[in-house]
Amino acid sequence: MSFGVKSKIANRKSKIPMPLPIVSIVGRPNVGKSSLLNSLARRRIAIVDPTAGVTRDRVSALIERRERWFELIDTGGMGVHTSQEFAADIERQIDCAIREAALVLLVTDVRDGLTPLDHEAAARLRQAGKPVLVAANKADDPRHAQGAAEFHALGYDTVLAVSAKTGRGRDELLAAILERLPPESAQAPAEVAMQIAVVGKRNAGKSTFINALAGSERVIVSEIPGTTRDAIDVRFEKDGLTYVAIDTAGMRKRRSIQDNIDFYSLTRAMESIRRADVVLFLIDAMLPVSGVDKRLGAAIEEAMKPVVLVVNKWDLTQGRTTTGEFADYLGKILPGLSWAPLAFATAKDSKNVEATIDVARSLYKQASTRVTTSELNRVVGDAIRARQPPSPQPTLPKVYFATQVAVRPPTIVLSVNNPDLFREDYRRFIENRFREELPFPEVPIRLILRAHREERPGGKRPKVRRPPHRTGRAKKRR
């Protein structure tokens, strides 16, 4: 296990495209804001639940329509908050979403009709001076759609009846949004260089870490466990490249999952690992590695993702342990990730946060590397000469050749006489030799043992009759 890795990637200068215009979705609780975000994005991004107050952070999605782009942002409910601990944080996130918006989408509920909270939301938007579209949601049939007219009383000219559930009015709403966006929405977003999932148990400092990367309060930070619920994509720039950091809900014991919201939060966290290019596994320096940490480490290992073990809150250790001692500790307690590099960070002070991204970039480069077949076979040959594969059976294990068939993760196939003859410890020995001698020392390697064609039952190649070799001059045809 290594730590203190330095990036060898040169800074790349490129023209950074103008930021996309932002369309912020606001409204009182339970009007279907998150459902509308999912409907417009045509995929499930935000958690949807009948419980009011599910959304706390700003959840975003990139929307493309007729070669024009914008960023759609969902927010928490205005006015009434089921959890007073987060009320001020949610309101601050809403204010930020309104302030950054090129257009605000005020969502109401046609079934409930016009409410005092709708009037309060409209008054708040008038003070902000932003262009506003009113989306009267839950208009699932024409009878409900007729009720949208009363929302003109909020003082806005355009009121559109929509249904996030059925998709009714979605095309009309998208067309109205594009009419009101500035011309730069025709510019495609910058290509993402890497997607990074930030995972860890609850209160490991994931949201603080994300905010340090973004340079702003992009997600709510609280000492209360379980603050983050959605998997939140946060785009940020570094060295002329665009990255996406995915903030995830904190992992918890299975028996501690209390409701659907907890279940979906954890499901999204696991999905984030699968879609990430590199995982940042945050470990609290002040707490022992727990069963939750081990289960999360096993999930990362199973997904075969490059991972940086980020030891957060390192400042609080105050010299009671060294980086080397902590590295040895993690190597023993998380043996399945012994190849992963370590980074020691203090997210609240942004200390070593950006350097961790350099390490992640290095891992992504390693995972994308291809090596030649000749180089692979040289390493395999040296390994076999150093240690012959043991076998309790009369038939000795035999390796014919090796070849790399894929990247991310590097996938190497060994053609052998019988895969069952190779014990697990010998497989690990071969993997470790690959890490020692090939240019992917700190990423997972998928090693596949495959029976050689001639060793498979009935798989022998048919003998090819060759014409006899002629000597001398051929007889001339008459």
N, C-alpha and C positions, 0 to 999 in steps of 0.2 A: 504494500500500500504506500502511496506517495502523497506528499502534501506540499503546499507552497508552489504549485505548478505555475510557470510563467508562460503566457501565450507567445508563440512565435509567429503569429499572424500579423502581417504588416497592415497598417491602417490603410483602408481603401477610401479614396475620395470619390464621391459620386454626387451627382446632382439630386438633391432630395426633393421629391415632388411636393407641391403645395398640399397642406393638410386638407382632407376631405371635409365638405360641409357637414355639420352635425344637425340631426333632427332628433330632438328630445321628446320623449313621451312622458307626459305628466297627468295627474288627475288624483282624485280621492281614492282611498283603498277599495279594492274589490270591484273595480269597473272593467277589469280585463286587460290591463296594460301589458302584462307579460305575455298573455295569450296573443295580443295584437302584434307584439314584437316577433313571436314565433311564426305567426301567420305571414307577416310581410317578408320575413327571412326565409320562409318555406322550409324551416327545420327547427327542431326543438332546441332552443338555447337557454331560455330562462325557465326556472322551475315554476310550474303552475299548480296551485293548490287552492281549494276553497277558503283556507285559513287566511284572514287578512294579515297584511304585514310580512308576507313571505320575502318579498324583495327588499333588500336593504341597501346594497351597493348599486352603483351604476353598471348595468349589464349592457353590452354593446354587440352590434352585428354590422358587418359591411353589406350593403344592399346595392345590387346592380340592376338597372332597368334601362333598356334601350341604350346601352353603352354609356350610361351616366351612373355615377357612383355617389353614395353618401353613407355616413355612419349613423346608424339608428341606435339610440340610447334609451333604455328602460330605467325608470326610477322608482323609488318607494312611494307609498301613498301619502298624499298631502293631508295635513290636518290632524287626523286621529291615528295614534300609534298604540298598538297592543302592547308593545314593550317600551316602557318609558326610559329604560337604560340606553336605548339607541335613538330616542326621538331627536335629540339635537344633531346627532351624526347624520341621520337620514335627511333631515331638513337641510343640512349643509351640503349634502350630496345633490339634493334637488336644486338648490340655489346655483351650484356649480354647473349642473347640466343646463339650466336655463341661460346662464351667463354665456356659456360657450356655444349655444345653439344658433344656427342660422334660421331655423324654423322650429316652432314648438307645436306639438300635437297634443291638444287637450282632449283627453278621453273621458266620456261620460257613459251612463248606462240608461238606455231607452226604457228599460223595464221599470227601473226605479223612478224615472222622471227627474225633473230638475230639483236639486237639493241645495240647502244653504252652503254645503261644502263646495259644490260646483261654483256657486257665486264667489266664494272666497278664493278659489283657485283662479278664476277669471280675473278677479281684481288684482291678484298677485302678479299675473302675467301682464296686465296693462301697465303696472308700475315698472316692469322690466323693459317695456317698449319693444318686445319681439313680435315678428309676424306669427300669427296663430291660426291653425286649422282645428276645427272641432270635429272629432270623430265620435259619433253617437253609436256606441258599441252594443252588442247583443241584439241587433236587429236581425234575428234569424229568419223572419218571414215578413212579407209585405205589411202585415198588420202592425208589427213592431216598428217597421221602418217609418210608418206615418207619424209615430211619436217623436221623431227627430226634430220636427219643426219647432217645438217649444224651446229648444236650446239656442235659438236665435236671440232669446232674451239675455244671453250672456254678453251680447254686444259684438259678436263677430259675424261677418257676412257669410262665411262658408261653413256650413254644417253638413257633414256627409254621414249617411246611415251605413254602418258596416257591421259585419259579424266575423269576429276572429275565429269563431267555432266552425262556421261553414265556408268562410272565404267570400261571403257576399260583400260586394262593394270594394273589394281589395284593389282591383285594377283602377277603379275611379280614384281611390285614395292615393295610390302611387302616382297617377297622372297629375293630381292636384299638388302633390309634394314637389314633383319635378318642375312644375310651372313656377314655383316660388323659390327655387334654389338658384344660387349664383352660377355663372358659366363654368367655374372650375370643377363643377361636379362631373363634367365630361372627361376629366382626367382620371385614369385608372390609378388605384393605390399602388404604392411602392411594393415591389416583390419582397416577400418575407424571407429573410436569410435563414431564420431558424425559429422553431417553436419550442418554448421552454416551459415545462410544467413544474411549478413550485409546490411541493407536497411535504407533508409532515403531520405529526400528531397535533392535537389542538393546543393553541397557545405557544407554538414553536417560533412564531414571529413571521409567518408567511406573508401576511398582509403588509406588515411593516417593510419587509424586504421588497415587495412589489412596488410600494409607494416610493421607496428609495430609488428603484430603477426608473420609475416614471417621472420622478422629480416633482411629484404633487400628490395630494391626498386622493388617490384614485379609488381606493377601497377603504372601508371603515376599519380602524384599528381600535381594539378594545381588550381589556384584561379579561372580559367575560368569555369563557370558552364557547366555541360554536358560533362566533359572530358571522363568519363567512358561510353562505349557504350555496350559492351558485358557483359554477366554474366560470371565472371572469377573465376574458381575454383583454390584456392591456398591451397596446402597441407602444414601443419606444424606439428611439434612435440611438445608435452608438457607432462612432467611427464611420459615418456615412451609410450604415446598414440599418435596415428595419427589422426589429425582432418582435415577437409576440410572447409575452409572459402570461401564463395561465395560473391565476390564483385559485386555489381549491379549498374545499371544506376540510377541516382537520379530521384525521382518522380517529376513530374511537372504537372501544370494544363493541363487539356485535350485540352483547346483551344490553348495552347502553343505548341502542337505537330505539327511540321512543315513538316516532311517528313517520308518516310518509315523507315529510320534509327531510328528516335525517337520512332516510333510506336513499332518496333521490340525490341528496347532496353527496353522499359517499359514492353512489353510482357514477355521478359526474366526475368525481375525483379520479376514480379508476379509469374512466374513459379518457381523461386528460393525459394520464400516463401513456395510454396506447397511442394517442395521436401526437404526442410530443416527439421532437427529435432528440432532445436531451432532457433529463430530469434533474432538478435540484432538490435533493432530499435534505430538508432542514432538521437538524437535531439540536435539541435544547442542551447547551453545555452544562446547565445547572441541575439536570435531572438524569438519573440512570436511564440507559436504553431499556425501554419497556417492551412488553409483548406486542403492543400496537406498532412500535417501531420495527420489530422483527417481522411482523406480518406485512407491513408496508415494504420493507426491504425484499421480502420474498416475492411480492407482487411485481416490483421493479425487475428483479432477477428473471421472473417468469416471462415478462414482457420483452426481455432482452434489450433494454434501453440503456444507452450511455448515461451515467449518473455521476454527479458531484455530491459528495457527502459534505454538506455545509454545516459546520458546527457554529450555531448562532449564539448570541449573548456571551461571546468569548470574554468580553470585558469584565463580566461579573465573576469570573474565576479568580481574578486578582492574583495570578501567579501560583495558585495552589497546585496546578498541574502544568506540564509542558505540552507542546503540540505533539512531540514524539510519543509521550506517554499516552496521550489521548488517542493517537493513531493506533498504537498497539492495542489499546482497549477495544476500539471499534473493530480492528482486525480479528480479534478473538470472538466478539459477540455477534458480529455480522459477517461470518466467513464467506457467505455467498457473494459478497460485494468486496472481497479483499483486493480486487484489481482497481477499484474506484479511487480517484484522487480525492483529497480532502481540501477544504478551504475553511479558514477560521474567520468569522465575520461578526460584526456588530451592526445589525440592520438599522437600529434606531439612530445611529450616528453615521449611517451610510459608509461605514468602514469596511473596505475590501469587498463591497457589493459589486462594483463594476468589474473588478479583477476576476470575480467568480464567473462573469459572462465570458471573459477571455478564456478561462479554463473550459467552459462549456463549448465554446467555438472550436477549441483544439480537439475536444472529444468528438465533435461532429465531423471534423476533418478526418480523424482516425477511422471512425465508423464508415466513412465513405471511400476508404482507400482500397484499391485493388493491387494485388501483387502477382507477379508472373508465376506460371506453373513451375518453371525451373527453380525459382527461389523457394517455393513451397516444398518441392521435393527434396531440395538440399537440406532444409530444416528437418523434414521428416526422416531423411536418411541419417542425419547426425543424431537425432533423438533415438532412433532404433539402435544405432551403434553404441550409444551411451547406456541404453537400458532396453534390453530385449523384453518384448511383451510376455509376461508369464501366462501359463495355461495349465490347469489341472488335467486337461484332456490329452490323449495321445497326439491329436492334431495340433500343430503349433500355429499360433496366429501369424498371419502374413499380410503385409501391406504392399500393394502393387504401385499405387501412385496417388497423388493428392492434387486437387484442383479447386480453385475458388469459383463459386457459382453465383454469388450475390454479395451485395453490400448492405449496410445499415439493417442488421448487423453483418459484419463479415462472415460469410457462410462458406465453409470448407468441407468438401466431400473427400473422404478417404475410401479408396477402392480396396477392399480387403477380401480374404478368402471366406471368412465367416464372422459377421459382426458380433455374434454371441460369444466368441472366444476372447473378446477384449473387455477386461474388467473396467469398472467406473474409475478406479484410481489411475489406470493407465490412460484413459481418455483425458482426465484432468492433467496428467503429466504432459501429454501432447499439446493441450491447450496452453499450458504455461510456457512450453517451449516456443509456441507461436508468439506469445506475448513478449517473450524475452528477445526474440530475434527479428520480428516483423514490425512494421510501423503502425500497429494498433495495440499498444501495451496496456491501455487503460479503458478498454471497452469490452463488452461481452462478445464472445465468439461462438457461433453456432457450428458445432462439429457433427457431421453426419457420417456414419460408417455404413457403407453400402457394399453388398456382396458383388464381387467382380463377376462379370458376365459369364466367364467360363467356369466359375465355381457354383453357379446356380443350378439347381436340379433341372436337367433337360435343357440347359442354356448354353451348351457347348456350340461353338461356331462350326458350321459345316465345313469340311475340308474342301478346299478349292483345287480342282485339278489344273495344273499349269501345263501349257504346251511344252514339249521337250525342247531343250536348247539346241538349235541347229548350228552346226559347224560347217564350214566350207560354203561353197557357192550353191545356190538353189538351181535345180535343173530347169533349164529353159523349156517353157511350154512349146509344144509343137502346134 
